Amino acid sequence: MLGCHLAKNTIPSLPEIVNGNGVNIYDINGNRYIDLSSQTCNLNLGHNHPVILNAVNKAMNKGIPYFISGRFKNSFFNELAEELVNLAPIESPKVNLRLCNGSDANEDAFKRTRKYHKENGRKIIVTQNESHHGQSSETMSASGKHFPKELYDYHGGSNNFFYIEPCNVYRKPKNISEDEYIEKCTDNLKNLVYNRKDIGGLMMELIQIDAGVVPQPKNYVKKVEEICKENDIIFMVDEVQTAFGWYGKIFASEYYGISPDVITIGKSLTAGFPSMAATIFNEKLDNLCNGESEHTHGGQIYPCIAALSNLDYLQNSGILDTVKEKSNHFMRHLEDFKNKYKQIGDIRNCELIFGIDFINKDGTDNDEAAYNTYNNAIKNNVFLIHLRKGRKKNVLLIKPPIIINHDEIEYSMNLLDKSLEESLR
């Protein structure tokens, strides 16, 4: 049986994909799907983008080795480091490129934060409930996903984390205004910082995917930044899922107008080419020694080449200038769906990241409607993401490659409408 030797947590459930181009992928039977998932939110430039393929093929044809130890100099490594620190909205930035994925990057940020506060013993890092910061022991401990208690007995991690509620305007109490709610969230954080003297850092996602696609309000994020800086708390922004175009910016932090102490990146850094991640941080956090946070396959030549090509395309092609119009195009359709189908309670987005929130008549989460729509969408040849791994199983995520065009948006929304009709009527 195919897959019989695989660990049960790694067995794929979707068709075998054999080809891809732009926003289109093709399975082994020749069926075409439009990919609104960007393959777990990695492919900002879609499948097999020519600028990535051309750059990598050019290097291969020159005979550039596909693996070189980090002990050797690497001009692409240095060039990428310089490019990232020039682009990042961080004061006096340094960068660690010797990382492979978002878990590595977030752990690197935690290590630097705790070492910075080593003398005063401020080990606690604040994160948000229902956040997702990775799948290593420490990043699972950091993620406020409320795993079953028995999982904490063997997944490890320091558990030196404190979880706060995200600022979820959609789920705010009905008796207060949005501004009052944001002020309440801000006051809760202020009180926490005042009452606890062991907080060394705070990490947040600017849009919480696992919490049901919850964008953090801009004025709330700015206030969080202010609180952190006033109290010498290291302000870390997990941009593994938001950097490199989804907000119409290289970094979502630019969209929010903030300058964190740390930004962690991965996924779309290489436009989905072989894995690479990085941590960009203020020079005061350049405190780790050799052997404390560098990985064998981190910062290899070909991922660096892909990342440089990705950044060049994002800055010089004009693609970022198209994101807002594409976002509006999607939202016109999604708002129409909300008006058409009473089971859709909310549509949330930040530019090209969208969440469809399904509810029952009493306003409670409607997991079944989300699950059925997801499966019908696959039958109708469009891939979305169902947030079944978090608590918010009633939300579908749409995160298309930013290169999607007008006709592809129309086509995909027609398929989604058909899927909603089959699921909800």
N, C-alpha and C positions, 0 to 999 in steps of 0.2 A: 504494500500500500504506500502511495506517495506520501512522504512526510512522516512515516511511522517511526523513524529514528530521531525525530526532532523533539526537543523539550516542549512540553505542552503549552508553555507560555510563548512559544515562538512559531507555532503552526499558523501559516497564513490562511485567511478565509476568503480572500478575493481572487479573481481570475489571474492567470499567469500573463504578465505583460511582456511583449516581445519587441515593441517598437514605440517610439514617441517622437513627437514633433510639435513644438510650441505648446499649446494647451491641449493637444490631442494625444491620446495613447491608444494602443491597439493590443488586444489580447491574442492568445495563441490561435483562436478561431477566426481571427480577422475582424472582430467587432471593434468599432471605434467608440471611444468614450471621451467626453470633454471633462477635463480635470480641474474642478473647482477646489481641490484640496491642496494643490501644489505639493502633493506627496509628503504628507505630514509637515506641511508648512516650510519646505526647504527650497523649492524651485521658484525663486522670484522671477527668473527669466524663462521659466518654462522648461520643456524637455529639449535636450540636445541643442542648446542655443549656439549658433555658429561662432559667435565671438569667443565662447569658452572652448569649443572644439578646435577652432583654428589655432588658438594660442597654445593649447596643449599639444596638438599634432605637430606644430612648428618646433616645439621644444623636443619632442620625441625624435623627429627627423634629424635634429642636430646631435642626437646621441646623449642628451643630458640624462644622467642616471636617475632612476625612479626612486632610489633611496640613498640618502647620505646621512651619516651620523651628525647629530647636532654639534659635535665637536669641531666640525669643519665649517668654514665660512661659506655663505650662501647669499649671493647678491639679490636674489628674488625675496628672500627672507628679510633682508635689510630694507629693500625698497617698499615692501608691504608694511613693515613697521612704521616707516616714515610717513607713508600715505595715511595710515589709520590715525596716527597722532596728529597729523595736520587737519584731519576731518572731524575728529571727535570733539564734542562740546565740553571738554574737561580742561581745567587749568593745569598747566605744566604736566602734560601727560607722558606716561611711559606705557609700554605694552609688553605683555607676555604672549608670544605666538606659539609656544611649545605645548599646545593643548589640542585635544582631539574632538571634544564635544561640549555641549552646554553644561553637563555635570562637572566636567573638569574646570571649566571657566568659573562656575559659581563656587566650587570648592577653593579655587585659587583666591577668589575674592574674600571668602571667609577666613582663610589662613592669614592673608595680609591684614585684614581687619583685626583679628584677634592678636596678632603679633604686635600691631601698632598699639594696642591697649594692654600689652603684656604686663607692664609695670603697675597698672592700676586694677588689673583683674577683671576688666569689663568684658566678659566672655559672651554674654547674651546677645543674640542677633534677632531682631524683630522681623517677622514676615507676616503675610496675610493669610487668613483662613482660605482654604480651597486654592491656594497657589500651587504652582508646579515648578520646581527648580532643578529637577534631574532625577536620576535613578541610581546614583551611587548611594552608599549608606548615609553619608552626611547630607546630601541634597534631598534624600527622601525624608530625613529627619527635619530638614528645613521646610519642606513643603507642607503647607497647612491643609492637607487633603483628608485628614481624619481617617487614617488607615485603621483597620481593626486592631484592637489592643494586642492580640497575639502576634501581629506582624512586628511590632516593636521589640518583641523578645528575641528576634533573630536577624532583623535587617541592619542592626548596628546603628552607628551614628551617635553623636555626643548628646543629642537632645538639649543642647544649650540654645534653645530657641523659644521665643514667645510669640504667640499668634494674635493678631488683631483682625477685626472685621474689615473687609474691603469697603470702600466708599461706593456702594451700589445704589445709585439714585433710583433705579427702577424698583428696588425692593425697600425703599425708605418708608418709614411710618407715614400713614396718610394724613396725620394731623399736623405735619410741619412742612414748610416749603423746602425747595431744593437747597436754597442758600442756608437755611437753618440746619438742614441735615448735614451739609458739608461742614458747617461750623461745629456741629456736635461731634462729627468724626475727628475734626482737628483737636477739639478740647479733650477727647478721649486719649489721643496720642500725647498731648501735652501733660495730662495727668499721669499717664503711665511713665513718661520720662522723669517727671518730678518725683514720683514715689519710688522708682527703682533706680538705683545708682550703679547697676551692673550691666547696663545696655551699652554695647560698643558699636553696634551697627544696625542698619535697617535696610532690608532688600525688598524691592517691590517690582511687580510687573506693571507696565503702564496700561496694558489691557490684559485682564485675567482670562485667559482662554478656558482653563479648567473650571473656573467659577461660573462659566456660562457666557463667556464673551462679555466681560464687564469692563468697559473703559473707565479709567479713573479720571474724574473731572480735573480739568487743567488747574483751576484755582486750588483744589485740594492738593495736587501734586506739588505745586509751588509752596504751599504752606508746610508740607512734609519736609521739603528741602530746607526751608528756613529753620524749622525745629531742629533738624539734624545738625545744621551748621552752627546754630547757637549753642548746642550742647556737646560739640565735638563727637558726634555720632557719625560714623562713616555711612554715607548715603550711597547705596548700591542699586543700580537699575539693571534688572535682568532683561536684556534686549535680544535674547536668543531667538525669539519668535517675531520681533518687531523691526529689527534693523534691516537696512538695504532695500528700501523702496516702498514697503507696504503703506507707509504714512506719507508718501510723496517726498520723503527726505532720506538721506543716508541713515540717520539715526532718529528714532522716534523722540528721543530726548530733545532734539532740535524743535520738533513740532510742539512740544510742551514748554519750550523756552527755559530749560533747566540745565544746570551744569553739575552733574553728580560727581562724587568722588571716584566712583567705579562704574564702568559699563561692561557687561559681559555679553559676548556675541558668539554665534555659531551658525548652524543651519545654513542660512543664505549667504554667509560670508564668502563661500566658494560657488554660489549659485547652485548648490546641491552636488557639486563635484566632490570626490573623496574627502572624507570628514576632516574638518579643521575648525578650531575655535580659538578665541583669544579673550584676554582681559585687558582693558584699557583703564588706567588708574592714575590718580594724582601722584606725583613723585614722592610724596611723603609715605606712600605705601610700597615703595620699592625696597622692601625689607626682607625678602626671602633669599636664602642662600642656595647654592648649587645643590641639587638633589631634593629640594623641598617641593618643587612644583613645575616639573617639565617631563614630558612624556615621549617615549621612543618615536612614535609616529607623528607627534605634533610638529607643525611648521615645516613639513616636507616640501620639496621643491614644486611638485606639480599642483598641490593645493594652493600654494602661494601664487603660482602663475594664474590659476583659475580665479583667485580672489582679486588679483591686480586687474585682470581683464574685466571682471564683474564691476569693479569700482570705476574703471575707465568708461565703461558703457553707461553706467548710471549717471555719471557726471557730464558726459559729452554727447549723448544721443538725444536728449530731450525727453526721455521716457518718464522721468519723474514729474514733468510738467503735465503729463496726461492723466495722472492718478486721480486728481480731484474730479475731473469730468467723468471718468469711468466709475468712480464711486457714486456720483450723482445718478448715473445711468442705472446702475444696479439698484440704488435706493428707490428710484421711481417704480421699478417692478416690485420690489419687496414690500413697499408701502401699499401698493395695489393688492398684493397677496394678503397683507394684514387686514385690509378692509373687506376682502372677499371671503376669507376663512376665519370664522370666529374662534377657532382653536389657536390662532397665532396671537399671543398676548403682547409681544414686543419685538421690534427689530432694532438691534444695537449695532453700531459700527464705529470704527475709526478708519476713515478712508477705505482701503481695500480689504478690511477685515470685518466680517459680518457675522452676527449671531441671530438665529431665528428661534425665539422662545415660545414653546407650545404650552398651553394651559388648558385646564378643565373649566367647566362653567363657573365653578366657585373660585377660580383664580389660582388653584394649586397646580403644581407641575404635572404636565401630561407627557409622561415618558413614552407611552405607547404611540402617540401621534408622531413623535420625533423618530422613533424606531421604524415605524411603518413607512414614513416619508423617505427616510434614508434608504431603505431596501428597495422601495419603488423607484427611487432615483437611479440606483444601480441598474435595475431592470430597463430603465429608460435611457441608459448609457450616459449618465452623468455622475461623477464622483463628488460627494460632499464628505464632511467629517462629522460623525456622531460622537458626542462627548460621553461615551458610555463608561470611560475609565474613571471619571470624577463623580461627584455627587449630582451634577447637573445633567442627568440623562435626558432631560426634556429640551435640550438645545442642540441645533445643528449649526455647524461652523462652515462658512464659505470664506475661503482665502485663495482667490485665483492668482495665477502668475500675473505680475504687473504688466506683462506684454499683451494681455488679452485685448482684442479689438472690439469695435462696435458690433459687428455681425456675430461674433462669438458670444458676446453678452446676450444679445437677443436670442440666439439659438439655445443657449444654456438656460435662460429664464423661461423659455417656452417649455423646455423639458421639465424644469422644476415645477411649473404650473400644472403640467400633466400629472406629475408625481403627487403633488398636493391634492389634486382633484381625486385621484384614485385612493388616497389615504384618508381624506377628511370628509368627503361627501357621502 
